[in-house]
Amino acid sequence: MKVLITGTSQGIGKAIALKFLENNHEVIGFDILPSSIENKNYKHYLIDIFKDELIDLGEINILINNAGVQNSSDDIDINLKGTIRITEKYGFNKGIKSVLFIASSSAHNGAEFPLYAASKGGILAYMKNVAMRLAPYKATSNSLSPGGVITELNQHILDDPKLWQAVLNETILDKWANVEEIAEWAYFVTVVNKSMTAEDILIDNGEMAKFNFVW
């Protein structure tokens, strides 16, 4: 299948691209940064999803919206408006099978930075809107909401023992996910899954479920 993934230069997006390439799919990546992926089935484009002209790619079978920023004045523009722009351009065609959005646990609890939380909350609402409009194509639209994930962007936390222990204390499994695990979820939801649509999957090691029982 022909797969378009945004934000493939590093982290979750790169891991998802590698997962699809391992399974012999044709993968197209959009990012503002170059990619280190070397594979004959991979094509990389330097594209700002909010500002740049969107090229014609023909029919896309799977669209994965992963590109995003955090704690920036551009959070709403890139995370929400840019994602909508990409989806409206590539998500609705007769070959489409699945659209996936990488949201965040912040979409559920409003944690982290205000504009970031708002942008990801908007993604969940838009995902459901897309599911309704994709139904005539017999295609699915879902989202993943990761909590803490071990990526380059979180390196300052990983390198600080005090910060690292503090974030682990917020989970009930005492760990964070890695990018390969999120990629497995992405592959399952878009390729294996045929019936779940308009749903969000929270992958946060129990952070949202944590509580202190006081009697």
N, C-alpha and C positions, 0 to 999 in steps of 0.2 A: 504494500500500500504506500501511497504518497503522503508523507507526514510533514506538517509545518510546525515548528517549535520556535517560540520566541525566547530570547534570553539564553542562548546556548554557549556562551563563551566560558562559563564557569558554573559551579554549584549545581543546583537541582536541574536546571535546563540542560547542562552538559551531560549529566548522568542519564537523563531521560533520552537524549539523543543517542547516547552510546547503547542504551538498552534496545532501542528500536533498530539500530544498525546491527547489533548482535543477532537480531532476528530477521535480518535481510530485508528490511524495509528501505525505501527511498526517503531520505530525510533532508529537509531544507531548514536551515537555521537563520534567524534574524537576530542581530545584536549590534550595539554601537561599538563593540570591541571585536577584534579578530578572534578566530577560533583556532585551537590547537588540534582539533579533530582531523585526523587524516584517514579518509576512507573513500573509496570510489563511489559509494552511494550517498555521500554527504556533500551538500552544496551550501556555502555560507555567504550571506549577504550582510554588508554593513548598513543597517537601517535603523533609524530612530522611529519607533512605531507611532509616535505622536506627531512628529514634524515632517518626516520624509515622504516622498511619493512612494506609493505602494505598487510594486511591479506586478505584472500579470504572470501568474504561475499555472494557469489552467486549473483543472479540477483538483481539489485537495480532498483526500479521504479522511484524514485525522488532523485536527487543529488543536494544538496545546498552547494555551496562553500562559506563559511563565514569566516573561520579562517584567521587571518592576524595580522600584527604588524605595528607600526607607529613610525617614527623617530628612526629607528634602521638600523644598517648595514645589517640586514637580510631582509629588506623590499622586495627586488627583489626576493630573494631566497624563502621566505615563501609566500608572497602575490601572486606572479606570477608563479614562477617555481613550488612551492608546489601545487598550485591550478591546474596547468596543469598536474602535476603528478597524482593527485587524479582523475581528470576528465578522463584522458586517461585510468586509471585503472578501474574505476567503471561506467563511463558515457555511454559506448558503449556496450550495450547488448540487447538482443531481448525483455527484459521486460521494458526497459527504456521508460518513458513517458515525463520527463522534467528534464532539468538541469538549475539551477539558480546560478548566480554569484552575490555576494554582492560587488559592486564596490564602488564608492565614487563620490561626486560632484567634487572632485579634479581631477578626470579623464577628466573632461570637461574644467576646467579653469586653471589647473596646480597649484592650490593653495596648501598651507601647505608645507610639506617637500619634497625636490626634488625626492628622491628615492621612497617615498610613492606615490607621484603624478604619477611618471613614472610606478610604478607597477600597479596602478589602471587603467591608460590609456591602458596598455598592456592587462588588463583583458577585456576591451571593445572590442579590436580587436580580442582577442582569442575567446570571446563569439560568435562573428559572424562566425568565422571559425568553431566552434563547431556546430552552427546552420546548416550550410551546410552539415556537415558530419552526423548529426542526422536526417536529413530529410528522408532518406530511412527507418528509424524506425518509421516515423510519430510522432516524438517527438520534443519538443520545447527546445530552448536555449535562455534565456534572462538574463538581469541583472537589479539590482536595484542600483541606485546611491544616497544614502542618503547624505544630508548635515549635519548640526548639529543634533546629537541625544543624548538624556539624558542617559548616561551610566556611569558605574564606572570609565572608562578610562578618562572621562571628568569631574571628580569630582572637580579637582582643579579650573576649570572654574565656575562650579555651586556654589562653596563655596566662590567665590570672587565677590562681588556685582559689582565692577567696570568692571571686565572682562566679567561677565555675561551680563551686559547692553551693552557692546561694541559688543558682538557677536549678541545680539538681534537686534541691530541697523543695522546689515548687512542684515537682512531679511525684507520682506515686510509684513509678518503676525505676526511679533513680538513674535516669539516662535521657539522652536525646536521640533522635533518629539520625541516621546517616543518609546521604543523598541517594545511595543505591536502593535503600528501602522505599523512598518516595518514588523513585523511578519504577520499581516493581508495582506499586499501587497505580501509577499512571498507565502502565502497560495493561494491567488487568482491567481498569475501568474503561479504557478506550478500545481494547482489542477483544478481550475475553468476554466482558460484560455485553449483553445484548438487551437487557430488560430494565435495568435501573437507569432512570433519568430524572432530572430536576432535583438531584440529591447532592448533599455535601458530606464528605467523609473527614472526620476530625482525627488527626494523627498527632497526639500531643503527650503520649506516655502518661495519660491520666491527669494532666495538669488541671483540666477543667473540672474533673471529678473530685479533686482533693478537698478534704474538709477536716476540721477538728471537732470531734464530738465532745460536747460539754453537757454534763448531766447535773 
